[in-house]
Amino acid sequence: MDKLKNKKAKTNRKFVFITTTLSLGLFFGGTVFNICQGKFNNRLNAAEQKDGTVAPLVPGIKEGPATPLPVGFKEAMERSFQQGAEWPDKVVLNNISMKVEYNFNENLTNYAKNLLKQYRSDYTTIAVIDNETGRVLAAVGYEGKANSFNKNLIMTSTHPSASLIKMVTTAELLQNSQVKKETMFDFRGRSTTLFKYQLNESKSNRWDKTQNFETAFAKSNNVIFGKAAIKNTTSQGIVKMAEGFGFNQPLMKEFGFLKSEIHQVKDDFSLAELASGYNVDTVISPIHAAAMASVVANDGVFRTPKLISKIVDPKTGENIWPEQSNDRRAISLETSKEMHEMMGMTVDDGTARKSFRKMNNSYRDVLDIGGKTGSITGGTPYGKRDWFAAFAMPREKSKGKGISISVMNVNVKKWHVKSSMLAKNIIEYYYKNINPIALNTSSDSKRAPSESRPAKRRRHHHRAKNV
């Protein structure tokens, strides 16, 4: 009897031991697996959900897993761009004609067209995006010689970005290096050029000049941006930041061919060219240029532009592709605030100041406007590109986040009008006719721009340590 009890006790102990071992194995095995998958004790980003989708950032727009496009839709849209200059209102899929509707604002689009006909530049594009929704309110491409409109011009990524890429470089340096807005840099020669001798730090002479980083951005100083990049980042860092801004990937799901490109480089001088935009290899589309400016307006969030509003099944009348948001954080909130001020300085005291001095002072009182200019010769169509990408937001936050805009002129033989001037006109029209905003009509609005505007952004005159 005792032997039988001992045998049962041993059997029970073995059972408990095996069960415990299996439980511990499953626990630690699962823990190791989770660690390997990067899930153990992981705090999700504030904008990321447990199911991997992006948290709602835009009220009224469907979030979560994307509704797939109809099979063959992207290919059909690409064919339409090869065949004609007009925006296609129908796409044939499996012998069924699908109706395509866009987010364009008709009045704003017509105003942009009339504006371009007035100046008749060789080639011009105007893109306007609603910052809160990402909807593309206007996308106009114009050819002056033919006096005609062509959607392909605004949808192709064959345009060198020029100094617009300084927005990416600025974000990389502010967020991932010791460079601050007030950091001082020495430079020699003209700030609009970029030669190897200008990047040489071995000697200094009485002809050297200094600028802080904020002023270098506002005045688009190629030399300082080149030197800052060589000392404080790499081409890998710039490319990675650019990808956060939407480079090297389709900009919109419905247009697989719409992709801006930036590539890594191998030596310091090429890095300086990359960082300052002094090359023709970094290319962008005009719609993407507006989306880059909207990142700053949206506090560092990249909001995918939404060109198409509906794809309608003619049999049922139903929208088979509901509008969705695909937002992600590109830069930190702190970095976006600093860039907001720097882009504002471009308009107040930088390369766009002449155009915006002509803006009605009442608009300057109630709007917060910031931008970045750029110019370079090259690209397709060939010519000297004159860029301006900007945001224009009501100063009163309850009025929303406003719009972002890009204007690109391609001048073959002579200049017709500045891109920043066209942008200024579009902004005034939008806030007068599309989304009216109450203006300051007091006598103060008749004073000089520098007197009627709110206090200028903080300026840094003290000398800081070079970085």
C-alpha positions as a Markdown table, in Angstrom:
| # | Residue | x | y | z |
|---|---|---|---|---|
| 1 | Met | 0.0 | 0.0 | 0.0 |
| 2 | Asp | 2.8 | 2.4 | 0.9 |
| 3 | Lys | 4.6 | 1.5 | -2.3 |
| 4 | Leu | 1.4 | 2.3 | -4.2 |
| 5 | Lys | 1.1 | 5.7 | -2.5 |
| 6 | Asn | 4.7 | 6.5 | -3.1 |
| 7 | Lys | 4.3 | 5.6 | -6.8 |
| 8 | Lys | 1.2 | 7.9 | -7.0 |
| 9 | Ala | 3.1 | 10.7 | -5.3 |
| 10 | Lys | 6.0 | 10.4 | -7.7 |
| 11 | Thr | 3.6 | 10.4 | -10.6 |
| 12 | Asn | 1.9 | 13.6 | -9.3 |
| 13 | Arg | 5.2 | 15.3 | -8.8 |
| 14 | Lys | 6.2 | 14.4 | -12.4 |
| 15 | Phe | 2.9 | 15.7 | -13.7 |
| 16 | Val | 3.3 | 19.0 | -11.8 |
| 17 | Phe | 7.0 | 19.3 | -13.0 |
| 18 | Ile | 6.1 | 18.7 | -16.6 |
| 19 | Thr | 3.1 | 21.1 | -16.5 |
| 20 | Thr | 5.2 | 23.8 | -14.8 |
| 21 | Thr | 8.0 | 23.3 | -17.3 |
| 22 | Leu | 5.6 | 23.6 | -20.3 |
| 23 | Ser | 4.0 | 26.7 | -18.8 |
| 24 | Leu | 7.3 | 28.4 | -18.2 |
| 25 | Gly | 8.5 | 27.4 | -21.7 |
| 26 | Leu | 5.4 | 28.8 | -23.3 |
| 27 | Phe | 5.7 | 32.0 | -21.3 |
| 28 | Phe | 9.4 | 32.6 | -21.9 |
| 29 | Gly | 9.2 | 31.4 | -25.4 |
| 30 | Gly | 6.4 | 33.7 | -26.2 |
| 31 | Thr | 8.3 | 36.5 | -24.4 |
| 32 | Val | 11.4 | 35.9 | -26.5 |
| 33 | Phe | 9.2 | 35.8 | -29.6 |
| 34 | Asn | 7.6 | 39.1 | -28.7 |
| 35 | Ile | 10.9 | 40.7 | -28.0 |
| 36 | Cys | 12.2 | 39.5 | -31.4 |
| 37 | Gln | 9.1 | 41.0 | -33.0 |
| 38 | Gly | 9.7 | 44.3 | -31.2 |
| 39 | Lys | 6.5 | 44.1 | -29.3 |
| 40 | Phe | 7.6 | 43.5 | -25.7 |
| 41 | Asn | 7.0 | 46.4 | -23.5 |
| 42 | Asn | 6.7 | 48.7 | -26.5 |
| 43 | Arg | 4.9 | 52.0 | -26.2 |
| 44 | Leu | 3.0 | 52.8 | -29.4 |
| 45 | Asn | 3.5 | 56.2 | -31.0 |
| 46 | Ala | 0.8 | 58.6 | -30.0 |
| 47 | Ala | -0.5 | 58.6 | -33.6 |
| 48 | Glu | -0.4 | 54.8 | -34.0 |
| 49 | Gln | -3.1 | 52.3 | -33.0 |
| 50 | Lys | -2.7 | 48.7 | -31.7 |
| 51 | Asp | -3.9 | 47.4 | -35.1 |
| 52 | Gly | -1.1 | 49.3 | -36.9 |
| 53 | Thr | -3.4 | 51.9 | -38.4 |
| 54 | Val | -3.0 | 55.7 | -38.0 |
| 55 | Ala | -5.0 | 57.4 | -35.2 |
| 56 | Pro | -7.7 | 59.8 | -36.5 |
| 57 | Leu | -6.1 | 63.2 | -37.2 |
| 58 | Val | -8.6 | 64.6 | -39.7 |
| 59 | Pro | -12.3 | 64.8 | -38.5 |
| 60 | Gly | -14.8 | 63.5 | -41.0 |
| 61 | Ile | -12.4 | 61.3 | -43.0 |
| 62 | Lys | -12.4 | 57.5 | -42.7 |
| 63 | Glu | -9.4 | 56.1 | -41.0 |
| 64 | Gly | -7.9 | 52.6 | -40.6 |
| 65 | Pro | -7.2 | 49.9 | -43.2 |
| 66 | Ala | -7.4 | 51.3 | -46.7 |
| 67 | Thr | -10.1 | 50.3 | -49.1 |
| 68 | Pro | -8.2 | 48.9 | -52.1 |
| 69 | Leu | -8.5 | 50.6 | -55.5 |
| 70 | Pro | -10.4 | 48.8 | -58.2 |
| 71 | Val | -8.2 | 46.4 | -60.1 |
| 72 | Gly | -6.5 | 48.1 | -63.0 |
| 73 | Phe | -7.5 | 51.6 | -61.9 |
| 74 | Lys | -3.9 | 52.9 | -61.5 |
| 75 | Glu | -2.9 | 51.6 | -64.9 |
| 76 | Ala | -6.0 | 53.2 | -66.5 |
| 77 | Met | -5.2 | 56.5 | -64.9 |
| 78 | Glu | -1.6 | 56.3 | -66.1 |
| 79 | Arg | -2.8 | 55.7 | -69.7 |
| 80 | Ser | -5.1 | 58.7 | -69.5 |
| 81 | Phe | -2.2 | 60.9 | -68.6 |
| 82 | Gln | -0.3 | 59.7 | -71.6 |
| 83 | Gln | -3.2 | 60.3 | -73.9 |
| 84 | Gly | -4.6 | 63.7 | -73.1 |
| 85 | Ala | -4.2 | 67.0 | -71.3 |
| 86 | Glu | -7.6 | 67.0 | -69.6 |
| 87 | Trp | -8.4 | 65.4 | -66.2 |
| 88 | Pro | -10.3 | 62.2 | -67.0 |
| 89 | Asp | -13.8 | 62.1 | -65.7 |
| 90 | Lys | -14.3 | 58.4 | -66.6 |
| 91 | Val | -12.1 | 55.4 | -66.5 |
| 92 | Val | -13.0 | 52.1 | -68.2 |
| 93 | Leu | -12.4 | 49.0 | -66.1 |
| 94 | Asn | -13.5 | 45.5 | -67.3 |
| 95 | Asn | -15.8 | 47.2 | -69.9 |
| 96 | Ile | -17.4 | 49.3 | -67.1 |
| 97 | Ser | -17.1 | 53.1 | -67.3 |
| 98 | Met | -16.3 | 54.3 | -63.8 |
| 99 | Lys | -17.0 | 58.0 | -63.0 |
| 100 | Val | -14.1 | 59.9 | -61.4 |
| 101 | Glu | -14.7 | 63.0 | -59.3 |
| 102 | Tyr | -12.0 | 65.3 | -57.9 |
| 103 | Asn | -11.6 | 67.6 | -54.9 |
| 104 | Phe | -11.0 | 70.7 | -57.1 |
| 105 | Asn | -12.7 | 74.0 | -56.1 |
| 106 | Glu | -14.1 | 75.3 | -59.4 |
| 107 | Asn | -13.9 | 79.0 | -58.6 |
| 108 | Leu | -10.3 | 78.7 | -57.3 |
| 109 | Thr | -9.3 | 76.7 | -60.4 |
| 110 | Asn | -10.8 | 79.2 | -62.8 |
| 111 | Tyr | -9.1 | 82.1 | -61.0 |
| 112 | Ala | -5.8 | 80.3 | -61.3 |
| 113 | Lys | -6.3 | 79.7 | -65.0 |
| 114 | Asn | -7.2 | 83.3 | -65.7 |
| 115 | Leu | -4.1 | 84.5 | -63.7 |
| 116 | Leu | -1.8 | 82.3 | -65.7 |
| 117 | Lys | -3.3 | 83.4 | -69.0 |
| 118 | Gln | -2.7 | 87.0 | -67.9 |
| 119 | Tyr | 1.1 | 86.5 | -67.5 |
| 120 | Arg | 1.7 | 83.7 | -70.1 |
| 121 | Ser | 4.9 | 82.3 | -68.7 |
| 122 | Asp | 6.5 | 79.6 | -70.8 |
| 123 | Tyr | 5.3 | 76.9 | -68.3 |
| 124 | Thr | 3.6 | 77.4 | -64.9 |
| 125 | Thr | 2.0 | 75.2 | -62.3 |
| 126 | Ile | -0.2 | 76.1 | -59.3 |
| 127 | Ala | -1.2 | 73.6 | -56.7 |
| 128 | Val | -3.3 | 74.4 | -53.6 |
| 129 | Ile | -4.0 | 71.9 | -50.7 |
| 130 | Asp | -6.3 | 72.3 | -47.8 |
| 131 | Asn | -4.1 | 71.6 | -44.8 |
| 132 | Glu | -6.7 | 70.1 | -42.6 |
| 133 | Thr | -8.1 | 67.5 | -45.0 |
| 134 | Gly | -5.3 | 67.1 | -47.6 |
| 135 | Arg | -7.7 | 67.8 | -50.4 |
| 136 | Val | -6.2 | 69.3 | -53.5 |
| 137 | Leu | -8.3 | 72.4 | -54.2 |
| 138 | Ala | -6.5 | 73.4 | -57.4 |
| 139 | Ala | -4.0 | 71.7 | -59.7 |
| 140 | Val | -3.3 | 73.7 | -62.8 |
| 141 | Gly | -0.6 | 73.3 | -65.4 |
| 142 | Tyr | -0.2 | 75.9 | -68.2 |
| 143 | Glu | 1.9 | 76.2 | -71.4 |
| 144 | Gly | 2.3 | 79.8 | -72.5 |
| 145 | Lys | 3.4 | 79.3 | -76.1 |
| 146 | Ala | 0.3 | 77.1 | -76.8 |
| 147 | Asn | -1.9 | 79.1 | -74.4 |
| 148 | Ser | -3.2 | 75.8 | -73.1 |
| 149 | Phe | -3.6 | 73.9 | -69.9 |
| 150 | Asn | -2.0 | 70.5 | -69.3 |
| 151 | Lys | -2.4 | 68.4 | -66.2 |
| 152 | Asn | 0.7 | 66.4 | -67.0 |
| 153 | Leu | 2.9 | 69.4 | -66.1 |
| 154 | Ile | 1.8 | 69.5 | -62.5 |
| 155 | Met | 1.6 | 65.7 | -62.0 |
| 156 | Thr | 5.1 | 64.7 | -63.3 |
| 157 | Ser | 8.2 | 64.5 | -61.0 |
| 158 | Thr | 10.7 | 65.8 | -63.6 |
| 159 | His | 11.3 | 69.1 | -61.9 |
| 160 | Pro | 14.6 | 69.8 | -59.9 |
| 161 | Ser | 13.5 | 70.8 | -56.4 |
| 162 | Ala | 16.3 | 73.4 | -56.1 |
| 163 | Ser | 16.2 | 75.2 | -52.7 |
| 164 | Leu | 12.9 | 73.6 | -51.7 |
| 165 | Ile | 15.0 | 70.7 | -50.5 |
| 166 | Lys | 16.4 | 73.1 | -47.8 |
| 167 | Met | 13.1 | 72.4 | -45.9 |
| 168 | Val | 14.2 | 68.8 | -45.6 |
| 169 | Thr | 17.8 | 69.7 | -44.7 |
| 170 | Thr | 16.6 | 72.2 | -42.1 |
| 171 | Ala | 14.4 | 69.6 | -40.5 |
| 172 | Glu | 17.3 | 67.1 | -40.4 |
| 173 | Leu | 19.7 | 69.6 | -38.8 |
| 174 | Leu | 17.3 | 71.0 | -36.3 |
| 175 | Gln | 16.0 | 67.7 | -35.2 |
| 176 | Asn | 19.1 | 65.4 | -35.4 |
| 177 | Ser | 22.1 | 67.7 | -34.8 |
| 178 | Gln | 23.4 | 70.5 | -32.6 |
| 179 | Val | 22.4 | 73.2 | -35.2 |
| 180 | Lys | 19.9 | 75.7 | -33.9 |
| 181 | Lys | 18.1 | 78.7 | -35.5 |
| 182 | Glu | 20.6 | 81.0 | -33.9 |
| 183 | Thr | 23.7 | 79.0 | -34.8 |
| 184 | Met | 26.2 | 81.3 | -36.6 |
| 185 | Phe | 28.1 | 80.3 | -39.7 |
| 186 | Asp | 30.9 | 82.0 | -41.6 |
| 187 | Phe | 30.8 | 82.0 | -45.4 |
| 188 | Arg | 32.7 | 83.6 | -48.3 |
| 189 | Gly | 31.7 | 84.6 | -51.8 |
| 190 | Arg | 28.2 | 84.9 | -53.0 |
| 191 | Ser | 25.6 | 83.0 | -51.0 |
| 192 | Thr | 23.8 | 82.0 | -54.2 |
| 193 | Thr | 26.8 | 80.0 | -55.6 |
| 194 | Leu | 28.5 | 76.9 | -54.4 |
| 195 | Phe | 32.1 | 76.2 | -55.1 |
| 196 | Lys | 34.6 | 74.0 | -53.3 |
| 197 | Tyr | 36.7 | 76.9 | -52.1 |
| 198 | Gln | 33.6 | 78.3 | -50.3 |
| 199 | Leu | 33.4 | 75.2 | -48.2 |
| 200 | Asn | 37.0 | 75.3 | -47.2 |
| 201 | Glu | 37.4 | 75.9 | -43.4 |
| 202 | Ser | 41.2 | 76.0 | -43.4 |
| 203 | Lys | 41.6 | 79.7 | -43.6 |
| 204 | Ser | 39.6 | 82.8 | -42.8 |
| 205 | Asn | 40.0 | 86.3 | -44.1 |
| 206 | Arg | 38.6 | 89.7 | -43.7 |
| 207 | Trp | 36.1 | 89.1 | -46.6 |
| 208 | Asp | 34.3 | 86.3 | -44.7 |
| 209 | Lys | 30.7 | 87.1 | -43.6 |
| 210 | Thr | 28.5 | 85.6 | -41.0 |
| 211 | Gln | 24.8 | 84.6 | -40.8 |
| 212 | Asn | 22.8 | 82.7 | -38.4 |
| 213 | Phe | 21.0 | 79.5 | -39.6 |
| 214 | Glu | 17.5 | 81.2 | -39.6 |
| 215 | Thr | 18.7 | 84.0 | -41.9 |
| 216 | Ala | 20.6 | 81.5 | -44.1 |
| 217 | Phe | 17.3 | 79.7 | -44.6 |
| 218 | Ala | 15.3 | 82.9 | -45.3 |
| 219 | Lys | 17.9 | 84.2 | -47.8 |
| 220 | Ser | 18.6 | 80.7 | -49.2 |
| 221 | Asn | 22.3 | 80.7 | -48.5 |
| 222 | Asn | 23.8 | 77.7 | -50.4 |
| 223 | Val | 27.2 | 78.0 | -48.8 |
| 224 | Ile | 26.0 | 77.8 | -45.2 |
| 225 | Phe | 23.7 | 74.9 | -46.0 |
| 226 | Gly | 26.5 | 73.0 | -47.6 |
| 227 | Lys | 28.9 | 73.7 | -44.7 |
| 228 | Ala | 26.2 | 72.8 | -42.1 |
| 229 | Ala | 25.5 | 69.5 | -43.8 |
| 230 | Ile | 29.1 | 68.5 | -44.1 |
| 231 | Lys | 29.8 | 69.1 | -40.4 |
| 232 | Asn | 26.5 | 67.9 | -38.9 |
| 233 | Thr | 24.8 | 65.2 | -41.0 |
| 234 | Thr | 25.2 | 62.7 | -43.8 |
| 235 | Ser | 23.5 | 62.0 | -47.1 |
| 236 | Gln | 21.8 | 59.0 | -45.5 |
| 237 | Gly | 20.4 | 61.3 | -42.8 |
| 238 | Ile | 19.0 | 63.8 | -45.4 |
| 239 | Val | 17.6 | 61.0 | -47.6 |
| 240 | Lys | 15.9 | 59.4 | -44.6 |
| 241 | Met | 14.4 | 62.7 | -43.6 |
| 242 | Ala | 13.3 | 63.3 | -47.2 |
| 243 | Glu | 11.5 | 60.0 | -47.2 |
| 244 | Gly | 9.5 | 61.2 | -44.2 |
| 245 | Phe | 8.5 | 64.1 | -46.3 |
| 246 | Gly | 7.2 | 61.7 | -49.0 |
| 247 | Phe | 10.2 | 61.2 | -51.3 |
| 248 | Asn | 11.1 | 57.9 | -53.0 |
| 249 | Gln | 7.6 | 56.5 | -52.8 |
| 250 | Pro | 4.3 | 57.1 | -54.6 |
| 251 | Leu | 2.8 | 60.3 | -53.4 |
| 252 | Met | -0.8 | 59.1 | -53.8 |
| 253 | Lys | -2.1 | 55.6 | -54.0 |
| 254 | Glu | -4.2 | 56.2 | -57.1 |
| 255 | Phe | -1.1 | 57.4 | -59.1 |
| 256 | Gly | 1.7 | 55.0 | -59.0 |
| 257 | Phe | 3.9 | 57.0 | -61.4 |
| 258 | Leu | 3.9 | 60.2 | -59.2 |
| 259 | Lys | 7.1 | 59.8 | -57.2 |
| 260 | Ser | 9.7 | 62.4 | -56.2 |
| 261 | Glu | 13.3 | 61.2 | -56.0 |
| 262 | Ile | 16.3 | 61.9 | -53.9 |
| 263 | His | 19.5 | 59.8 | -53.8 |
| 264 | Gln | 22.5 | 59.4 | -51.5 |
| 265 | Val | 25.9 | 60.8 | -52.5 |
| 266 | Lys | 29.5 | 59.7 | -51.9 |
| 267 | Asp | 31.6 | 62.8 | -51.2 |
| 268 | Asp | 31.4 | 66.0 | -49.2 |
| 269 | Phe | 30.9 | 68.4 | -52.1 |
| 270 | Ser | 28.1 | 66.3 | -53.4 |
| 271 | Leu | 26.6 | 66.3 | -49.9 |
| 272 | Ala | 26.8 | 70.1 | -49.9 |
| 273 | Glu | 25.0 | 70.2 | -53.3 |
| 274 | Leu | 22.3 | 67.8 | -52.1 |
| 275 | Ala | 21.7 | 69.7 | -48.9 |
| 276 | Ser | 21.4 | 73.1 | -50.6 |
| 277 | Gly | 19.5 | 71.9 | -53.6 |
| 278 | Tyr | 22.3 | 72.9 | -55.9 |
| 279 | Asn | 21.8 | 69.9 | -58.2 |
| 280 | Val | 19.3 | 68.6 | -60.8 |
| 281 | Asp | 19.1 | 65.0 | -59.5 |
| 282 | Thr | 16.7 | 65.7 | -56.7 |
| 283 | Val | 13.3 | 65.9 | -58.5 |
| 284 | Ile | 9.8 | 66.7 | -57.3 |
| 285 | Ser | 6.3 | 67.3 | -58.5 |
| 286 | Pro | 4.5 | 70.6 | -57.9 |
| 287 | Ile | 1.7 | 68.9 | -55.9 |
| 288 | His | 4.4 | 67.3 | -53.7 |
| 289 | Ala | 6.0 | 70.8 | -53.2 |
| 290 | Ala | 2.7 | 72.0 | -51.7 |
| 291 | Ala | 2.5 | 68.9 | -49.5 |
| 292 | Met | 6.0 | 69.6 | -48.1 |
| 293 | Ala | 4.9 | 73.1 | -47.0 |
| 294 | Ser | 1.8 | 71.6 | -45.4 |
| 295 | Val | 3.9 | 69.4 | -43.1 |
| 296 | Val | 5.0 | 72.6 | -41.3 |
| 297 | Ala | 1.4 | 73.9 | -41.2 |
| 298 | Asn | 0.2 | 70.6 | -39.8 |
| 299 | Asp | 2.6 | 70.7 | -36.9 |
| 300 | Gly | 5.0 | 68.1 | -38.4 |
| 301 | Val | 2.4 | 65.6 | -39.8 |
| 302 | Phe | 2.7 | 64.6 | -43.4 |
| 303 | Arg | -0.9 | 64.4 | -44.8 |
| 304 | Thr | -1.2 | 62.6 | -48.1 |
| 305 | Pro | -2.7 | 64.9 | -50.8 |
| 306 | Lys | -6.2 | 63.8 | -51.9 |
| 307 | Leu | -6.8 | 64.5 | -55.5 |
| 308 | Ile | -9.7 | 62.1 | -56.2 |
| 309 | Ser | -12.8 | 62.4 | -54.1 |
| 310 | Lys | -15.0 | 59.6 | -55.5 |
| 311 | Ile | -14.9 | 56.7 | -57.9 |
| 312 | Val | -18.6 | 56.0 | -58.7 |
| 313 | Asp | -20.0 | 52.7 | -59.9 |
| 314 | Pro | -22.5 | 53.7 | -62.6 |
| 315 | Lys | -24.8 | 50.7 | -61.9 |
| 316 | Thr | -25.3 | 51.4 | -58.3 |
| 317 | Gly | -24.4 | 55.1 | -58.0 |
| 318 | Glu | -22.2 | 54.2 | -55.0 |
| 319 | Asn | -18.8 | 55.5 | -54.2 |
| 320 | Ile | -16.6 | 52.4 | -54.3 |
| 321 | Trp | -13.5 | 54.2 | -53.0 |
| 322 | Pro | -14.3 | 56.3 | -49.9 |
| 323 | Glu | -11.9 | 59.1 | -49.0 |
| 324 | Gln | -9.3 | 58.0 | -46.5 |
| 325 | Ser | -6.5 | 59.6 | -44.6 |
| 326 | Asn | -3.0 | 58.3 | -44.6 |
| 327 | Asp | -1.2 | 60.6 | -42.2 |
| 328 | Arg | 2.1 | 60.1 | -40.4 |
| 329 | Arg | 4.5 | 62.2 | -38.4 |
| 330 | Ala | 7.4 | 63.5 | -40.5 |
| 331 | Ile | 9.1 | 65.8 | -37.9 |
| 332 | Ser | 8.6 | 66.6 | -34.2 |
| 333 | Leu | 6.2 | 69.3 | -33.1 |
| 334 | Glu | 9.2 | 71.3 | -31.8 |
| 335 | Thr | 11.0 | 71.1 | -35.1 |
| 336 | Ser | 7.9 | 72.1 | -37.0 |
| 337 | Lys | 7.4 | 75.2 | -34.8 |
| 338 | Glu | 11.0 | 76.3 | -35.4 |
| 339 | Met | 10.6 | 75.8 | -39.2 |
| 340 | His | 7.3 | 77.7 | -39.0 |
| 341 | Glu | 9.2 | 80.8 | -37.8 |
| 342 | Met | 12.0 | 80.3 | -40.3 |
| 343 | Met | 9.6 | 80.1 | -43.2 |
| 344 | Gly | 7.8 | 83.2 | -41.9 |
| 345 | Met | 11.1 | 85.0 | -42.1 |
| 346 | Thr | 11.4 | 84.1 | -45.8 |
| 347 | Val | 8.2 | 86.1 | -46.4 |
| 348 | Asp | 9.0 | 89.0 | -44.0 |
| 349 | Asp | 12.7 | 89.6 | -44.7 |
| 350 | Gly | 13.9 | 86.9 | -47.1 |
| 351 | Thr | 13.8 | 86.0 | -50.7 |
| 352 | Ala | 10.0 | 86.4 | -51.0 |
| 353 | Arg | 9.7 | 89.7 | -49.2 |
| 354 | Lys | 9.3 | 91.9 | -52.4 |
| 355 | Ser | 6.2 | 90.0 | -53.5 |
| 356 | Phe | 4.5 | 90.0 | -50.2 |
| 357 | Arg | 5.2 | 93.7 | -49.5 |
| 358 | Lys | 2.6 | 94.2 | -52.2 |
| 359 | Met | 0.0 | 92.2 | -50.3 |
| 360 | Asn | -3.0 | 94.0 | -48.8 |
| 361 | Asn | -1.9 | 94.8 | -45.3 |
| 362 | Ser | -5.2 | 93.7 | -43.9 |
| 363 | Tyr | -4.4 | 90.2 | -45.0 |
| 364 | Arg | -1.0 | 90.3 | -43.4 |
| 365 | Asp | -2.6 | 91.3 | -40.1 |
| 366 | Val | -4.9 | 88.2 | -39.9 |
| 367 | Leu | -2.8 | 85.6 | -41.8 |
| 368 | Asp | 0.3 | 83.7 | -40.8 |
| 369 | Ile | 2.3 | 83.1 | -44.0 |
| 370 | Gly | 5.6 | 81.3 | -44.5 |
| 371 | Gly | 7.4 | 79.8 | -47.5 |
| 372 | Lys | 10.5 | 78.8 | -49.3 |
| 373 | Thr | 11.8 | 79.9 | -52.7 |
| 374 | Gly | 14.0 | 78.1 | -55.1 |
| 375 | Ser | 15.5 | 78.5 | -58.5 |
| 376 | Ile | 17.7 | 76.3 | -60.8 |
| 377 | Thr | 18.1 | 75.6 | -64.5 |
| 378 | Gly | 17.4 | 72.2 | -65.9 |
| 379 | Gly | 14.7 | 69.5 | -65.7 |
| 380 | Thr | 11.9 | 68.6 | -68.1 |
| 381 | Pro | 10.6 | 70.8 | -69.7 |
| 382 | Tyr | 14.0 | 72.5 | -69.8 |
| 383 | Gly | 14.4 | 76.0 | -68.5 |
| 384 | Lys | 15.1 | 78.1 | -65.3 |
| 385 | Arg | 12.7 | 77.0 | -62.6 |
| 386 | Asp | 11.4 | 79.6 | -60.2 |
| 387 | Trp | 9.7 | 77.8 | -57.2 |
| 388 | Phe | 7.7 | 79.0 | -54.2 |
| 389 | Ala | 6.1 | 76.7 | -51.7 |
| 390 | Ala | 4.2 | 78.2 | -48.8 |
| 391 | Phe | 1.4 | 77.9 | -46.2 |
| 392 | Ala | -1.1 | 80.6 | -45.4 |
| 393 | Met | -3.0 | 80.1 | -42.1 |
| 394 | Pro | -5.4 | 82.3 | -40.1 |
| 395 | Arg | -3.7 | 83.7 | -37.0 |
| 396 | Glu | -6.8 | 82.9 | -35.1 |
| 397 | Lys | -6.5 | 79.1 | -34.5 |
| 398 | Ser | -10.2 | 78.5 | -34.4 |
| 399 | Lys | -10.4 | 79.5 | -38.1 |
| 400 | Gly | -8.5 | 76.3 | -39.1 |
| 401 | Lys | -5.1 | 75.5 | -40.6 |
| 402 | Gly | -5.6 | 77.2 | -43.9 |
| 403 | Ile | -4.0 | 76.2 | -47.2 |
| 404 | Ser | -0.6 | 75.3 | -48.6 |
| 405 | Ile | 0.4 | 76.3 | -52.1 |
| 406 | Ser | 3.2 | 75.7 | -54.6 |
| 407 | Val | 3.9 | 77.7 | -57.7 |
| 408 | Met | 6.5 | 76.8 | -60.3 |
| 409 | Asn | 7.5 | 78.9 | -63.3 |
| 410 | Val | 9.8 | 77.5 | -66.0 |
| 411 | Asn | 11.3 | 80.4 | -67.9 |
| 412 | Val | 13.0 | 79.4 | -71.2 |
| 413 | Lys | 14.2 | 82.8 | -72.4 |
| 414 | Lys | 12.8 | 85.6 | -70.2 |
| 415 | Trp | 11.0 | 86.0 | -66.9 |
| 416 | His | 7.3 | 86.9 | -66.9 |
| 417 | Val | 6.3 | 86.9 | -63.3 |
| 418 | Lys | 7.7 | 85.7 | -59.9 |
| 419 | Ser | 6.2 | 82.6 | -58.5 |
| 420 | Ser | 5.9 | 84.3 | -55.1 |
| 421 | Met | 3.8 | 87.0 | -56.7 |
| 422 | Leu | 1.4 | 84.4 | -58.2 |
| 423 | Ala | 1.2 | 82.7 | -54.8 |
| 424 | Lys | 0.4 | 86.0 | -53.1 |
| 425 | Asn | -2.5 | 86.6 | -55.5 |
| 426 | Ile | -3.9 | 83.1 | -55.0 |
| 427 | Ile | -3.8 | 83.5 | -51.2 |
| 428 | Glu | -5.6 | 86.9 | -51.3 |
| 429 | Tyr | -8.3 | 85.4 | -53.7 |
| 430 | Tyr | -8.8 | 82.3 | -51.5 |
| 431 | Tyr | -9.3 | 84.3 | -48.3 |
| 432 | Lys | -11.6 | 86.8 | -50.0 |
| 433 | Asn | -13.8 | 84.5 | -52.1 |
| 434 | Ile | -13.4 | 80.8 | -51.1 |
| 435 | Asn | -12.9 | 80.9 | -47.4 |
| 436 | Pro | -13.6 | 84.6 | -46.4 |
| 437 | Ile | -11.8 | 85.9 | -43.4 |
| 438 | Ala | -12.6 | 89.0 | -41.4 |
| 439 | Leu | -10.0 | 91.7 | -42.1 |
| 440 | Asn | -8.7 | 94.6 | -40.1 |
| 441 | Thr | -10.2 | 97.6 | -41.8 |
| 442 | Ser | -8.9 | 100.2 | -39.4 |
| 443 | Ser | -6.7 | 103.0 | -40.5 |
| 444 | Asp | -3.7 | 101.1 | -39.4 |
| 445 | Ser | -4.0 | 98.8 | -42.4 |
| 446 | Lys | -3.1 | 101.7 | -44.7 |
| 447 | Arg | 0.3 | 102.1 | -43.1 |
| 448 | Ala | 3.5 | 100.7 | -44.5 |
| 449 | Pro | 3.8 | 96.8 | -44.3 |
| 450 | Ser | 6.5 | 96.9 | -41.6 |
| 451 | Glu | 4.3 | 99.1 | -39.4 |
| 452 | Ser | 0.9 | 97.4 | -39.9 |
| 453 | Arg | 2.0 | 93.8 | -39.5 |
| 454 | Pro | 2.2 | 92.2 | -36.1 |
| 455 | Ala | 5.6 | 92.3 | -34.4 |
| 456 | Lys | 8.3 | 90.6 | -36.5 |
| 457 | Arg | 9.5 | 87.2 | -35.6 |
| 458 | Arg | 12.2 | 87.1 | -33.0 |
| 459 | Arg | 15.6 | 87.9 | -34.5 |
| 460 | His | 18.9 | 86.6 | -33.2 |
| 461 | His | 21.8 | 89.1 | -33.5 |
| 462 | His | 24.1 | 87.7 | -30.9 |
| 463 | Arg | 26.9 | 85.5 | -32.0 |
| 464 | Ala | 26.7 | 81.9 | -31.1 |
| 465 | Lys | 29.2 | 79.1 | -31.4 |
| 466 | Asn | 29.7 | 77.8 | -34.9 |
| 467 | Val | 28.6 | 74.2 | -35.4 |
